[in-house]
Amino acid sequence: MFIISQKIMNIQEASRQTGISKDMIRFYEKKGLIHPKRSENNYRDYSIHDLHLLILIKQYNSLGIPLSTIQSMFLNQNYQDATDQFSKQIDQLRQDAEWAYAKYKNAKDLLLILQSYKSNKNYDTGIRKTMYYLNIQNITEQTITSVSSGIARAVYRIRLESLKQSTYPVDTGLLFAYNHPNDNYEYQEIAQHIFYRTIVEVPSNQTISMKQLKQIIQTMHKRGYQECGDIFIYQALTTGNDYGIDVICVEIIVQKTIWLKSL
């Protein structure tokens, strides 16, 4: 935070009030971006106008505008390069904001899972906005970065029609729940929906059986929900060895059903 005084000041005071180092202030002057007056003893005197310019240069630079473009804009009134740079930077800032928001939402969701498991609350419901599923065959090194960055989950997907079978086919991929993915990949878009999620313990290195899955669905029916879309299975916790327990989540796309309690 800076506080600008109303007096002429030396470089040390200008640096303190703007948060810009003395070396950087001298560098800006060398580039012709500021023009402080000289005192009788040849020291630089910085005015309020100089401080405003310093802060403006810092603001442009912090937004990704290179000094060469700032020079061209200030000294030559060439605004086209700055406009182009701002357009690119705005796109990048938007993408960074989407990624940050995706990480925030995923972190909140993981916290909710851990709190539910700790308190023995074995299910929850909610609304998911549009999600995107990417089959493992389309996964590249770039999309793996999405997992390590915390914006996608590795999941097993079970199609609704597979519930009629004795076993379900393995369909593995990445689920992007909170951000729009790269258009260069073939994602399946999953529209906004209600989800029902339950937490299950299974032996390590195993997944849930079709019998267990159908039991979960029967319990879900009693709670007033009906499956109407894909089922996603993903890991939440593990003991870290081959003989322990994995904690997994079974998330089902559902619709509410009308049902009556028996009197």
WOURPE-V106762 format. One record per residue. RES is the residue in one small letter. SS is DSSP state (H for helix, E for strand, - for the rest). PSI is psi in radians with two decimals (none if undefined). NEAR is the number of other C-alpha atoms within 10 Angstrom. Layout:
res: {RES,RES}
ss: {SS,SS}
psi: {PSI,PSI}
near: {NEAR,NEAR}
This chain:
res: {m,f,i,i,s,q,k,i,m,n,i,q,e,a,s,r,q,t,g,i,s,k,d,m,i,r,f,y,e,k,k,g,l,i,h,p,k,r,s,e,n,n,y,r,d,y,s,i,h,d,l,h,l,l,i,l,i,k,q,y,n,s,l,g,i,p,l,s,t,i,q,s,m,f,l,n,q,n,y,q,d,a,t,d,q,f,s,k,q,i,d,q,l,r,q,d,a,e,w,a,y,a,k,y,k,n,a,k,d,l,l,l,i,l,q,s,y,k,s,n,k,n,y,d,t,g,i,r,k,t,m,y,y,l,n,i,q,n,i,t,e,q,t,i,t,s,v,s,s,g,i,a,r,a,v,y,r,i,r,l,e,s,l,k,q,s,t,y,p,v,d,t,g,l,l,f,a,y,n,h,p,n,d,n,y,e,y,q,e,i,a,q,h,i,f,y,r,t,i,v,e,v,p,s,n,q,t,i,s,m,k,q,l,k,q,i,i,q,t,m,h,k,r,g,y,q,e,c,g,d,i,f,i,y,q,a,l,t,t,g,n,d,y,g,i,d,v,i,c,v,e,i,i,v,q,k,t,i,w,l,k,s,l}
ss: {-,-,-,-,-,-,-,-,E,-,H,H,H,H,H,H,H,H,-,-,-,H,H,H,H,H,H,H,H,H,-,-,-,-,-,-,E,E,-,-,-,-,-,E,E,E,-,H,H,H,H,H,H,H,H,H,H,H,H,H,H,H,-,-,-,-,H,H,H,H,H,H,H,H,H,H,-,-,-,H,H,H,H,H,H,H,H,H,H,H,H,H,H,H,H,H,H,H,H,H,H,H,H,H,H,H,H,H,H,H,H,H,H,H,H,H,H,H,-,-,-,-,E,E,E,E,E,E,-,-,E,E,E,E,E,H,H,H,-,-,H,H,H,H,H,H,H,H,-,-,-,-,E,E,E,E,E,E,-,H,H,H,H,H,-,-,-,-,-,-,-,E,E,E,E,E,-,-,-,-,-,-,-,-,-,-,-,E,E,E,-,-,E,E,E,E,E,E,E,E,E,E,E,-,-,-,-,-,-,H,H,H,H,H,H,H,H,H,H,H,H,H,-,-,E,E,E,E,E,E,E,E,E,E,E,E,E,E,-,-,-,-,-,-,E,E,E,E,E,E,E,E,E,E,E,E,-,-,-,-,-,-,-}
psi: {2.42,2.64,2.04,2.19,3.10,0.32,2.84,2.43,2.86,3.13,-0.59,-0.75,-0.67,-0.69,-0.74,-0.70,-0.39,-0.30,0.24,2.32,2.72,-0.68,-0.68,-0.64,-0.78,-0.65,-0.74,-0.69,-0.72,-0.59,-0.03,0.32,-0.47,2.75,1.27,2.55,2.82,2.43,3.11,-0.56,0.27,0.28,2.64,2.34,2.18,2.23,3.04,-0.70,-0.73,-0.74,-0.69,-0.71,-0.75,-0.80,-0.66,-0.75,-0.77,-0.68,-0.84,-0.82,-0.67,-0.37,0.17,0.15,2.05,2.71,-0.56,-0.64,-0.67,-0.73,-0.85,-0.62,-0.78,-0.73,-0.53,0.05,0.59,1.76,-0.19,-0.78,-0.73,-0.72,-0.77,-0.75,-0.73,-0.70,-0.78,-0.74,-0.65,-0.72,-0.74,-0.73,-0.67,-0.78,-0.74,-0.69,-0.69,-0.74,-0.76,-0.72,-0.66,-0.75,-0.70,-0.81,-0.71,-0.68,-0.75,-0.69,-0.73,-0.67,-0.74,-0.71,-0.82,-0.73,-0.70,-0.75,-0.73,-0.61,0.16,0.41,1.90,0.11,2.75,2.89,2.86,-2.96,2.25,2.35,-3.08,2.31,2.89,2.27,2.31,2.01,2.62,-0.48,-0.40,0.04,2.32,3.09,-0.60,-0.72,-0.47,-0.56,-0.55,-0.60,-0.86,-0.40,-0.11,0.37,0.03,2.72,2.49,2.19,2.73,2.40,2.34,2.15,2.61,-0.72,-0.31,-0.26,-0.30,-0.13,2.89,-0.47,2.80,2.48,2.58,2.12,1.83,2.51,-2.83,2.43,2.03,1.94,-0.28,0.03,2.73,2.19,3.11,2.32,-0.13,-0.10,2.73,1.55,2.62,2.15,2.31,1.99,2.86,2.44,2.94,2.44,2.64,2.24,2.37,2.66,2.29,2.49,2.33,2.73,2.56,2.54,0.28,2.78,3.13,2.46,2.84,-0.61,-0.80,-0.70,-0.74,-0.57,-0.70,-0.75,-0.67,-0.76,-0.69,-0.71,-0.72,-0.40,0.03,0.47,2.56,2.27,2.42,0.17,-2.84,2.80,2.34,2.33,2.22,2.70,2.49,-0.68,2.83,2.71,-0.25,0.19,3.00,-0.12,0.26,-2.63,2.38,2.44,2.06,2.76,2.39,1.95,2.18,2.34,2.17,3.00,2.63,2.53,2.70,2.11,2.74,2.40,2.46,2.36,none}
near: {5,10,9,13,13,8,10,15,17,16,18,13,15,24,19,14,17,18,15,15,14,15,11,13,20,15,13,17,14,11,13,12,22,20,17,17,14,12,11,7,6,8,12,17,17,22,19,15,13,18,21,13,15,22,17,13,20,17,12,16,14,10,13,15,21,14,16,12,20,21,18,16,17,15,11,10,10,14,14,12,15,19,14,12,16,16,12,13,15,14,11,13,14,11,14,12,12,16,20,16,15,21,19,15,17,19,14,12,12,13,12,13,24,17,12,16,19,10,9,10,13,14,17,14,15,10,12,15,14,15,19,20,22,22,18,14,9,12,14,10,7,9,17,14,12,18,15,10,13,17,25,26,20,19,22,22,24,19,16,15,11,14,14,10,9,10,11,16,12,10,14,18,19,24,25,25,20,21,20,16,20,10,7,6,13,14,19,12,13,18,11,12,17,19,21,22,22,21,23,21,18,15,15,16,12,10,18,15,13,16,11,12,14,13,12,16,18,13,11,19,16,12,12,14,23,19,19,17,18,16,23,20,22,18,18,16,15,17,12,10,10,12,10,13,18,22,20,20,22,21,20,27,23,23,16,15,13,8,11,7,5,4,3}
